[in-house]
Amino acid sequence: MNVTLSKIPKRGHETIHLQWQQLSQETVEAMIAELYRNDAITFQEAGELLHTQSWQETAAILEKHGCTLYYDRDDFDHDLDIISEFSNSEST
């Protein structure tokens, strides 16, 4: 994944491109937390970007970076879809 930073002061119209691998884990976590805090990504997307194994691990990282966690309608609908898929596979 590439990160593009634009409108950097005193750099004109230049753009800096970075690879995730060039950033420390702490920096990546902070960037993802900021995206979540500003509603640019969902909790699930944050977990995918963080490569966490559970929602608890995702929550711990986001909370470490000062994020307030929330559970919205999209999260609820996603959970219902998973429950429905699980229920359907159990009944066959």
Chimera marker file (.cmm) of the C-alpha trace (Angstrom):
<marker_set name="trace">
<marker id="1" x="0.000" y="0.000" z="0.000" r="1" g="1" b="0" radius="0.5"/>
<marker id="2" x="1.304" y="3.462" z="-0.835" r="1" g="1" b="0" radius="0.5"/>
<marker id="3" x="0.844" y="6.571" z="1.255" r="1" g="1" b="0" radius="0.5"/>
<marker id="4" x="0.766" y="9.924" z="-0.510" r="1" g="1" b="0" radius="0.5"/>
<marker id="5" x="1.319" y="13.152" z="1.343" r="1" g="1" b="0" radius="0.5"/>
<marker id="6" x="0.538" y="16.314" z="-0.567" r="1" g="1" b="0" radius="0.5"/>
<marker id="7" x="0.510" y="20.056" z="0.124" r="1" g="1" b="0" radius="0.5"/>
<marker id="8" x="3.650" y="19.863" z="2.207" r="1" g="1" b="0" radius="0.5"/>
<marker id="9" x="4.781" y="23.351" z="3.277" r="1" g="1" b="0" radius="0.5"/>
<marker id="10" x="7.803" y="24.797" z="1.455" r="1" g="1" b="0" radius="0.5"/>
<marker id="11" x="7.843" y="21.937" z="-1.033" r="1" g="1" b="0" radius="0.5"/>
<marker id="12" x="5.669" y="23.403" z="-3.765" r="1" g="1" b="0" radius="0.5"/>
<marker id="13" x="3.682" y="20.817" z="-5.642" r="1" g="1" b="0" radius="0.5"/>
<marker id="14" x="6.032" y="17.953" z="-4.843" r="1" g="1" b="0" radius="0.5"/>
<marker id="15" x="4.507" y="14.807" z="-3.429" r="1" g="1" b="0" radius="0.5"/>
<marker id="16" x="6.210" y="12.320" z="-1.151" r="1" g="1" b="0" radius="0.5"/>
<marker id="17" x="5.440" y="8.619" z="-1.657" r="1" g="1" b="0" radius="0.5"/>
<marker id="18" x="6.193" y="6.176" z="1.160" r="1" g="1" b="0" radius="0.5"/>
<marker id="19" x="5.851" y="2.429" z="1.446" r="1" g="1" b="0" radius="0.5"/>
<marker id="20" x="4.153" y="1.104" z="4.614" r="1" g="1" b="0" radius="0.5"/>
<marker id="21" x="7.263" y="-1.015" z="5.238" r="1" g="1" b="0" radius="0.5"/>
<marker id="22" x="9.343" y="2.156" z="5.622" r="1" g="1" b="0" radius="0.5"/>
<marker id="23" x="7.215" y="3.323" z="8.560" r="1" g="1" b="0" radius="0.5"/>
<marker id="24" x="7.477" y="2.109" z="12.146" r="1" g="1" b="0" radius="0.5"/>
<marker id="25" x="4.610" y="0.024" z="13.517" r="1" g="1" b="0" radius="0.5"/>
<marker id="26" x="3.789" y="2.847" z="15.930" r="1" g="1" b="0" radius="0.5"/>
<marker id="27" x="3.528" y="5.330" z="13.037" r="1" g="1" b="0" radius="0.5"/>
<marker id="28" x="1.290" y="3.019" z="11.015" r="1" g="1" b="0" radius="0.5"/>
<marker id="29" x="-0.958" y="2.466" z="14.042" r="1" g="1" b="0" radius="0.5"/>
<marker id="30" x="-1.167" y="6.214" z="14.677" r="1" g="1" b="0" radius="0.5"/>
<marker id="31" x="-2.084" y="6.914" z="11.046" r="1" g="1" b="0" radius="0.5"/>
<marker id="32" x="-4.776" y="4.238" z="11.011" r="1" g="1" b="0" radius="0.5"/>
<marker id="33" x="-6.125" y="5.482" z="14.356" r="1" g="1" b="0" radius="0.5"/>
<marker id="34" x="-6.331" y="9.008" z="12.950" r="1" g="1" b="0" radius="0.5"/>
<marker id="35" x="-8.226" y="7.752" z="9.894" r="1" g="1" b="0" radius="0.5"/>
<marker id="36" x="-10.659" y="5.902" z="12.188" r="1" g="1" b="0" radius="0.5"/>
<marker id="37" x="-11.032" y="8.919" z="14.491" r="1" g="1" b="0" radius="0.5"/>
<marker id="38" x="-11.961" y="11.087" z="11.488" r="1" g="1" b="0" radius="0.5"/>
<marker id="39" x="-14.478" y="8.524" z="10.133" r="1" g="1" b="0" radius="0.5"/>
<marker id="40" x="-12.364" y="7.938" z="7.010" r="1" g="1" b="0" radius="0.5"/>
<marker id="41" x="-12.346" y="4.181" z="7.687" r="1" g="1" b="0" radius="0.5"/>
<marker id="42" x="-14.542" y="1.794" z="9.645" r="1" g="1" b="0" radius="0.5"/>
<marker id="43" x="-13.516" y="-0.321" z="12.623" r="1" g="1" b="0" radius="0.5"/>
<marker id="44" x="-13.395" y="-3.368" z="10.362" r="1" g="1" b="0" radius="0.5"/>
<marker id="45" x="-11.199" y="-1.569" z="7.834" r="1" g="1" b="0" radius="0.5"/>
<marker id="46" x="-8.900" y="-0.466" z="10.654" r="1" g="1" b="0" radius="0.5"/>
<marker id="47" x="-8.545" y="-4.093" z="11.722" r="1" g="1" b="0" radius="0.5"/>
<marker id="48" x="-7.759" y="-5.169" z="8.174" r="1" g="1" b="0" radius="0.5"/>
<marker id="49" x="-5.120" y="-2.444" z="7.787" r="1" g="1" b="0" radius="0.5"/>
<marker id="50" x="-3.617" y="-3.318" z="11.174" r="1" g="1" b="0" radius="0.5"/>
<marker id="51" x="-3.638" y="-7.054" z="10.332" r="1" g="1" b="0" radius="0.5"/>
<marker id="52" x="-5.119" y="-7.858" z="13.740" r="1" g="1" b="0" radius="0.5"/>
<marker id="53" x="-6.420" y="-11.305" z="14.606" r="1" g="1" b="0" radius="0.5"/>
<marker id="54" x="-9.436" y="-10.192" z="16.653" r="1" g="1" b="0" radius="0.5"/>
<marker id="55" x="-11.690" y="-7.230" z="17.293" r="1" g="1" b="0" radius="0.5"/>
<marker id="56" x="-10.238" y="-7.020" z="20.793" r="1" g="1" b="0" radius="0.5"/>
<marker id="57" x="-6.743" y="-6.510" z="19.397" r="1" g="1" b="0" radius="0.5"/>
<marker id="58" x="-8.026" y="-3.815" z="17.013" r="1" g="1" b="0" radius="0.5"/>
<marker id="59" x="-9.878" y="-2.094" z="19.856" r="1" g="1" b="0" radius="0.5"/>
<marker id="60" x="-6.783" y="-2.143" z="22.083" r="1" g="1" b="0" radius="0.5"/>
<marker id="61" x="-4.625" y="-0.500" z="19.401" r="1" g="1" b="0" radius="0.5"/>
<marker id="62" x="-7.203" y="2.176" z="18.605" r="1" g="1" b="0" radius="0.5"/>
<marker id="63" x="-7.800" y="2.925" z="22.279" r="1" g="1" b="0" radius="0.5"/>
<marker id="64" x="-4.025" y="3.123" z="22.861" r="1" g="1" b="0" radius="0.5"/>
<marker id="65" x="-4.018" y="5.951" z="20.323" r="1" g="1" b="0" radius="0.5"/>
<marker id="66" x="-6.898" y="7.775" z="22.038" r="1" g="1" b="0" radius="0.5"/>
<marker id="67" x="-9.778" y="6.709" z="19.806" r="1" g="1" b="0" radius="0.5"/>
<marker id="68" x="-13.300" y="6.471" z="21.130" r="1" g="1" b="0" radius="0.5"/>
<marker id="69" x="-14.818" y="3.262" z="19.821" r="1" g="1" b="0" radius="0.5"/>
<marker id="70" x="-18.332" y="3.251" z="18.462" r="1" g="1" b="0" radius="0.5"/>
<marker id="71" x="-20.706" y="0.671" z="17.056" r="1" g="1" b="0" radius="0.5"/>
<marker id="72" x="-22.880" y="2.023" z="14.276" r="1" g="1" b="0" radius="0.5"/>
<marker id="73" x="-25.610" y="0.733" z="11.972" r="1" g="1" b="0" radius="0.5"/>
<marker id="74" x="-23.092" y="-0.505" z="9.382" r="1" g="1" b="0" radius="0.5"/>
<marker id="75" x="-21.289" y="-2.524" z="12.062" r="1" g="1" b="0" radius="0.5"/>
<marker id="76" x="-24.615" y="-3.972" z="13.220" r="1" g="1" b="0" radius="0.5"/>
<marker id="77" x="-25.654" y="-4.888" z="9.653" r="1" g="1" b="0" radius="0.5"/>
<marker id="78" x="-22.272" y="-6.522" z="9.047" r="1" g="1" b="0" radius="0.5"/>
<marker id="79" x="-22.618" y="-8.589" z="12.225" r="1" g="1" b="0" radius="0.5"/>
<marker id="80" x="-26.142" y="-9.653" z="11.233" r="1" g="1" b="0" radius="0.5"/>
<marker id="81" x="-24.848" y="-10.805" z="7.841" r="1" g="1" b="0" radius="0.5"/>
<marker id="82" x="-22.169" y="-12.932" z="9.510" r="1" g="1" b="0" radius="0.5"/>
<marker id="83" x="-24.697" y="-14.434" z="11.939" r="1" g="1" b="0" radius="0.5"/>
<marker id="84" x="-27.048" y="-15.177" z="9.048" r="1" g="1" b="0" radius="0.5"/>
<marker id="85" x="-24.290" y="-16.867" z="7.031" r="1" g="1" b="0" radius="0.5"/>
<marker id="86" x="-23.294" y="-18.928" z="10.066" r="1" g="1" b="0" radius="0.5"/>
<marker id="87" x="-26.910" y="-19.903" z="10.773" r="1" g="1" b="0" radius="0.5"/>
<marker id="88" x="-27.477" y="-20.907" z="7.152" r="1" g="1" b="0" radius="0.5"/>
<marker id="89" x="-24.358" y="-23.074" z="7.048" r="1" g="1" b="0" radius="0.5"/>
<marker id="90" x="-25.385" y="-24.802" z="10.289" r="1" g="1" b="0" radius="0.5"/>
<marker id="91" x="-28.849" y="-25.690" z="8.986" r="1" g="1" b="0" radius="0.5"/>
<marker id="92" x="-27.584" y="-27.416" z="5.816" r="1" g="1" b="0" radius="0.5"/>
<link id1="1" id2="2" r="1" g="1" b="0" radius="0.2"/>
<link id1="2" id2="3" r="1" g="1" b="0" radius="0.2"/>
<link id1="3" id2="4" r="1" g="1" b="0" radius="0.2"/>
<link id1="4" id2="5" r="1" g="1" b="0" radius="0.2"/>
<link id1="5" id2="6" r="1" g="1" b="0" radius="0.2"/>
<link id1="6" id2="7" r="1" g="1" b="0" radius="0.2"/>
<link id1="7" id2="8" r="1" g="1" b="0" radius="0.2"/>
<link id1="8" id2="9" r="1" g="1" b="0" radius="0.2"/>
<link id1="9" id2="10" r="1" g="1" b="0" radius="0.2"/>
<link id1="10" id2="11" r="1" g="1" b="0" radius="0.2"/>
<link id1="11" id2="12" r="1" g="1" b="0" radius="0.2"/>
<link id1="12" id2="13" r="1" g="1" b="0" radius="0.2"/>
<link id1="13" id2="14" r="1" g="1" b="0" radius="0.2"/>
<link id1="14" id2="15" r="1" g="1" b="0" radius="0.2"/>
<link id1="15" id2="16" r="1" g="1" b="0" radius="0.2"/>
<link id1="16" id2="17" r="1" g="1" b="0" radius="0.2"/>
<link id1="17" id2="18" r="1" g="1" b="0" radius="0.2"/>
<link id1="18" id2="19" r="1" g="1" b="0" radius="0.2"/>
<link id1="19" id2="20" r="1" g="1" b="0" radius="0.2"/>
<link id1="20" id2="21" r="1" g="1" b="0" radius="0.2"/>
<link id1="21" id2="22" r="1" g="1" b="0" radius="0.2"/>
<link id1="22" id2="23" r="1" g="1" b="0" radius="0.2"/>
<link id1="23" id2="24" r="1" g="1" b="0" radius="0.2"/>
<link id1="24" id2="25" r="1" g="1" b="0" radius="0.2"/>
<link id1="25" id2="26" r="1" g="1" b="0" radius="0.2"/>
<link id1="26" id2="27" r="1" g="1" b="0" radius="0.2"/>
<link id1="27" id2="28" r="1" g="1" b="0" radius="0.2"/>
<link id1="28" id2="29" r="1" g="1" b="0" radius="0.2"/>
<link id1="29" id2="30" r="1" g="1" b="0" radius="0.2"/>
<link id1="30" id2="31" r="1" g="1" b="0" radius="0.2"/>
<link id1="31" id2="32" r="1" g="1" b="0" radius="0.2"/>
<link id1="32" id2="33" r="1" g="1" b="0" radius="0.2"/>
<link id1="33" id2="34" r="1" g="1" b="0" radius="0.2"/>
<link id1="34" id2="35" r="1" g="1" b="0" radius="0.2"/>
<link id1="35" id2="36" r="1" g="1" b="0" radius="0.2"/>
<link id1="36" id2="37" r="1" g="1" b="0" radius="0.2"/>
<link id1="37" id2="38" r="1" g="1" b="0" radius="0.2"/>
<link id1="38" id2="39" r="1" g="1" b="0" radius="0.2"/>
<link id1="39" id2="40" r="1" g="1" b="0" radius="0.2"/>
<link id1="40" id2="41" r="1" g="1" b="0" radius="0.2"/>
<link id1="41" id2="42" r="1" g="1" b="0" radius="0.2"/>
<link id1="42" id2="43" r="1" g="1" b="0" radius="0.2"/>
<link id1="43" id2="44" r="1" g="1" b="0" radius="0.2"/>
<link id1="44" id2="45" r="1" g="1" b="0" radius="0.2"/>
<link id1="45" id2="46" r="1" g="1" b="0" radius="0.2"/>
<link id1="46" id2="47" r="1" g="1" b="0" radius="0.2"/>
<link id1="47" id2="48" r="1" g="1" b="0" radius="0.2"/>
<link id1="48" id2="49" r="1" g="1" b="0" radius="0.2"/>
<link id1="49" id2="50" r="1" g="1" b="0" radius="0.2"/>
<link id1="50" id2="51" r="1" g="1" b="0" radius="0.2"/>
<link id1="51" id2="52" r="1" g="1" b="0" radius="0.2"/>
<link id1="52" id2="53" r="1" g="1" b="0" radius="0.2"/>
<link id1="53" id2="54" r="1" g="1" b="0" radius="0.2"/>
<link id1="54" id2="55" r="1" g="1" b="0" radius="0.2"/>
<link id1="55" id2="56" r="1" g="1" b="0" radius="0.2"/>
<link id1="56" id2="57" r="1" g="1" b="0" radius="0.2"/>
<link id1="57" id2="58" r="1" g="1" b="0" radius="0.2"/>
<link id1="58" id2="59" r="1" g="1" b="0" radius="0.2"/>
<link id1="59" id2="60" r="1" g="1" b="0" radius="0.2"/>
<link id1="60" id2="61" r="1" g="1" b="0" radius="0.2"/>
<link id1="61" id2="62" r="1" g="1" b="0" radius="0.2"/>
<link id1="62" id2="63" r="1" g="1" b="0" radius="0.2"/>
<link id1="63" id2="64" r="1" g="1" b="0" radius="0.2"/>
<link id1="64" id2="65" r="1" g="1" b="0" radius="0.2"/>
<link id1="65" id2="66" r="1" g="1" b="0" radius="0.2"/>
<link id1="66" id2="67" r="1" g="1" b="0" radius="0.2"/>
<link id1="67" id2="68" r="1" g="1" b="0" radius="0.2"/>
<link id1="68" id2="69" r="1" g="1" b="0" radius="0.2"/>
<link id1="69" id2="70" r="1" g="1" b="0" radius="0.2"/>
<link id1="70" id2="71" r="1" g="1" b="0" radius="0.2"/>
<link id1="71" id2="72" r="1" g="1" b="0" radius="0.2"/>
<link id1="72" id2="73" r="1" g="1" b="0" radius="0.2"/>
<link id1="73" id2="74" r="1" g="1" b="0" radius="0.2"/>
<link id1="74" id2="75" r="1" g="1" b="0" radius="0.2"/>
<link id1="75" id2="76" r="1" g="1" b="0" radius="0.2"/>
<link id1="76" id2="77" r="1" g="1" b="0" radius="0.2"/>
<link id1="77" id2="78" r="1" g="1" b="0" radius="0.2"/>
<link id1="78" id2="79" r="1" g="1" b="0" radius="0.2"/>
<link id1="79" id2="80" r="1" g="1" b="0" radius="0.2"/>
<link id1="80" id2="81" r="1" g="1" b="0" radius="0.2"/>
<link id1="81" id2="82" r="1" g="1" b="0" radius="0.2"/>
<link id1="82" id2="83" r="1" g="1" b="0" radius="0.2"/>
<link id1="83" id2="84" r="1" g="1" b="0" radius="0.2"/>
<link id1="84" id2="85" r="1" g="1" b="0" radius="0.2"/>
<link id1="85" id2="86" r="1" g="1" b="0" radius="0.2"/>
<link id1="86" id2="87" r="1" g="1" b="0" radius="0.2"/>
<link id1="87" id2="88" r="1" g="1" b="0" radius="0.2"/>
<link id1="88" id2="89" r="1" g="1" b="0" radius="0.2"/>
<link id1="89" id2="90" r="1" g="1" b="0" radius="0.2"/>
<link id1="90" id2="91" r="1" g="1" b="0" radius="0.2"/>
<link id1="91" id2="92" r="1" g="1" b="0" radius="0.2"/>
</marker_set>
